[in-house]
Amino acid sequence: MQPYSGKKHTDDVSDAYFLAELLRLDLLPTGHLYDRKLRPVRDLLRRRMMLVRQRTTLILSFKSLNERTLGERVPLARVKAMSPEDAQARFTADADQLLAGEQITLMDHYTDSITKIEKHILEVAEKSPAYQRLQEMPALAKFLA
C-alpha cells in the first residue's frame, strides 16, 4: 500500500485515525497468517511453481534449438519422452549435442524434483478437511484443490 503523502500531521494519533478510516472504508489491505504447520507446505508450493517455470524454460529452449538448427518443430510429448542420447543424436555440432543432452537431463531432474514435492504436498493435504471439501467439487482437479 502506498503511504498517503498529503497528510499534514505525522504523529501516532493522526496515523491511527487515518488507518481507522481506511479500515472503515474497506480500503486497507489485509494479510493472512498461515498456520505454522502449513507454512513449510506453502513454501514447497512456491518452490514447485519455480521448478515448473524453470523446466518450461528448458523445454522452450530445447524446442527453439531444434527449430533454429534443424528447421523443424518438435512436439512437446516427444520432447518429454526424449532421452539425452536421443536429443544428442539429432544434432551434428558438438556444442549443440552437449547443450541438447544437458537440457534433457535437467528437464528430467526437474520433473523428478517436482514429482517428489507434489507427493509430499499431497500427503499433507489429504489430512486437511478443507482439501477433502475441495475434492468434492467436480470442477477442481486434484492439484488445483
C-alpha positions as CSV (number, residue, x, y, z in Angstrom):
1,M,0.0,0.0,0.0
2,Q,1.3,3.4,-0.9
3,P,1.6,5.8,2.1
4,Y,-0.7,8.8,2.0
5,S,1.5,11.8,1.1
6,G,-1.0,14.6,1.7
7,K,-1.2,14.2,5.5
8,K,-0.4,17.4,7.4
9,H,0.3,15.7,10.7
10,T,2.5,12.7,11.2
11,D,2.0,11.7,14.8
12,D,0.7,8.4,16.2
13,V,-2.8,9.8,16.8
14,S,-3.3,11.1,13.2
15,D,-1.8,7.9,11.8
16,A,-4.2,5.8,13.9
17,Y,-7.1,7.9,12.7
18,F,-6.0,7.6,9.1
19,L,-5.7,3.8,9.4
20,A,-9.1,3.5,11.1
21,E,-10.7,5.5,8.2
22,L,-9.1,3.2,5.6
23,L,-10.3,0.2,7.6
24,R,-13.8,1.6,7.8
25,L,-13.9,2.3,4.1
26,D,-12.6,-1.2,3.4
27,L,-9.6,0.1,1.6
28,L,-6.9,-1.3,4.0
29,P,-5.4,-4.4,2.5
30,T,-5.4,-7.3,4.9
31,G,-3.0,-10.2,5.2
32,H,-3.4,-13.8,6.1
33,L,-1.2,-15.7,8.6
34,Y,-0.8,-19.3,7.7
35,D,-1.0,-21.9,10.3
36,R,2.6,-22.6,11.5
37,K,2.3,-26.3,10.4
38,L,1.2,-25.3,6.8
39,R,4.0,-22.7,6.2
40,P,6.5,-25.2,5.0
41,V,3.9,-26.7,2.6
42,R,3.2,-23.2,1.3
43,D,7.0,-22.8,0.7
44,L,7.1,-26.1,-1.1
45,L,4.2,-25.0,-3.4
46,R,6.2,-21.9,-4.2
47,R,9.3,-23.9,-4.9
48,R,7.3,-26.3,-7.1
49,M,6.0,-23.3,-9.1
50,M,9.6,-22.1,-9.6
51,L,10.8,-25.5,-10.7
52,V,7.9,-25.8,-13.2
53,R,8.8,-22.4,-14.7
54,Q,12.4,-23.4,-15.0
55,R,11.5,-26.8,-16.6
56,T,9.2,-24.9,-19.0
57,T,12.0,-22.6,-19.9
58,L,14.3,-25.5,-20.7
59,I,11.6,-27.2,-22.8
60,L,11.1,-24.0,-24.8
61,S,14.8,-23.5,-25.2
62,F,15.2,-27.1,-26.5
63,K,12.4,-26.6,-28.9
64,S,13.9,-23.3,-30.1
65,L,17.3,-25.0,-30.6
66,N,15.6,-27.6,-32.8
67,E,13.7,-25.1,-34.8
68,R,16.8,-22.8,-35.2
69,T,19.3,-25.6,-36.0
70,L,17.2,-28.2,-37.8
71,G,14.3,-26.2,-39.1
72,E,11.7,-28.5,-37.6
73,R,9.3,-28.3,-34.7
74,V,9.3,-31.0,-32.1
75,P,6.0,-31.8,-30.3
76,L,6.0,-31.4,-26.5
77,A,5.2,-35.0,-25.9
78,R,8.2,-36.0,-28.0
79,V,10.5,-33.7,-26.0
80,K,9.3,-35.0,-22.7
81,A,9.8,-38.6,-23.8
82,M,13.3,-38.0,-25.2
83,S,16.4,-39.4,-23.6
84,P,19.6,-37.3,-23.5
85,E,21.2,-39.7,-26.1
86,D,18.2,-39.2,-28.4
87,A,18.5,-35.5,-28.1
88,Q,22.2,-35.5,-28.8
89,A,21.7,-37.8,-31.9
90,R,19.6,-35.1,-33.5
91,F,22.5,-32.7,-33.9
92,T,25.8,-32.8,-35.7
93,A,27.7,-29.9,-34.0
94,D,29.4,-30.9,-30.7
95,A,28.2,-27.8,-28.9
96,D,24.5,-28.5,-29.9
97,Q,24.8,-32.1,-28.9
98,L,26.2,-31.1,-25.5
99,L,23.5,-28.5,-25.0
100,A,20.6,-30.8,-26.0
101,G,21.8,-33.6,-23.8
102,E,22.2,-31.3,-20.8
103,Q,18.8,-29.7,-21.3
104,I,17.1,-33.1,-21.4
105,T,19.0,-34.2,-18.3
106,L,18.0,-31.1,-16.4
107,M,14.4,-31.4,-17.6
108,D,14.3,-34.9,-16.2
109,H,15.9,-33.8,-13.0
110,Y,13.3,-31.0,-12.6
111,T,10.5,-33.5,-13.3
112,D,11.8,-35.8,-10.6
113,S,12.0,-33.0,-8.1
114,I,8.5,-31.7,-8.9
115,T,7.1,-35.2,-8.5
116,K,8.7,-35.6,-5.1
117,I,7.4,-32.2,-3.9
118,E,3.9,-33.0,-5.2
119,K,3.9,-36.3,-3.4
120,H,4.8,-34.7,-0.1
121,I,2.3,-31.9,-0.6
122,L,-0.5,-34.4,-1.3
123,E,0.4,-36.4,1.8
124,V,0.0,-33.3,3.9
125,A,-3.1,-32.0,2.0
126,E,-5.0,-35.3,2.2
127,K,-5.1,-34.9,6.0
128,S,-6.8,-31.5,5.8
129,P,-10.6,-31.3,6.0
130,A,-10.5,-28.2,3.7
131,Y,-8.8,-30.3,1.0
132,Q,-11.4,-33.0,1.4
133,R,-14.2,-30.5,0.8
134,L,-12.4,-29.1,-2.3
135,Q,-12.1,-32.6,-3.7
136,E,-15.9,-32.9,-3.6
137,M,-16.2,-30.2,-6.2
138,P,-16.3,-31.8,-9.6
139,A,-14.7,-28.9,-11.5
140,L,-11.5,-28.9,-9.4
141,A,-8.6,-31.1,-10.4
142,K,-6.6,-32.9,-7.8
143,F,-3.7,-30.4,-7.6
144,L,-5.8,-27.3,-8.1
145,A,-7.6,-28.1,-4.9
